[in-house]
């Protein structure tokens, strides 16, 4: 396990917060998903979730046993601006798919992982820690090849944040899983 230290200034004092970044292996999987964009009010993922679950109910027999939603992010976008992503559910098979739903094959593999559980400020600290770890790692870098999808897993229980307006979320609860690869020359 590796970790990053984030220095947070609070008033006159400085608080150091340790955020764990781990390397984990993710199994490949299939997902039924709805594409969305980044919206100023951050409602895109919620609208996509509503569209997805209208076509693929949470009790659909194709779903895997993992009770999570996935926000899937094309990794090449991290070098510029994230503007397109998908909200999806893992499935055993695609089956019949409506026009509004896309089928995705997530390759899995080695991922840098960090857990977010806290308010919005904490969430941004975890993003900072993840990308600091990726920049400082002597061995690994973000896999930004075209078609590689990173993901953020959002638990559906006890509370599904994709059903709550972004501005009303008090506790962000998800896990970042961003594919990595050995740095060139290693």
Steps between C-alpha positions, in 0.01 A plus 500: 500500500619849421366827622515868433511773757280798436572821688186691590515851645236564762507846647842549656583129522590235248335162493664207327266235372615159381305363205570143394559419134525129428567287196219252441415254226155548344334219306370588152124544476216603272281801571178647373544874514371844406740764367493844655705816509631713779235758580550825694241393758653148517164339418621301197574180692165517678309544172700212346425281804127573467509418126698180567277366776185577300628245244705270726326468837709421807336156515587414136619137479799601282661698783794358692476443873704813575259772619690796352460753225802600296599841371733409213757754382711481182852523645640708213276786618700546823776673301261771381147528638253231595193579291350161414424211729254219546284385787462125494415174667708182474322215321565132432371542142375789290173344377248727325609862528293814442634776271574729796729239661859424393691177551851535641771245561723617785843340470583507871862439598730673746347819644598768745221513756397752763190516717287812532282524807432852620383844402572673168826653628619152601407364156721762329784415742478135394513600131809710579659210690428255216656719234794593725564130555484436125743785428745387770488126442839376379341193341149577374314757294137550409411287198375769261473285189189556294216273605629440855229578752556595860213472740352624818282247678195639675326269751125471456443422868441627761472822296537550125661842445390494133143557618588813701565843343875572517452813710313298764761227550650521846723192478665397175550124500682332211822327403730623223648229277728645232695263273877531521791352307872468555685817407685487171851367530425282807 
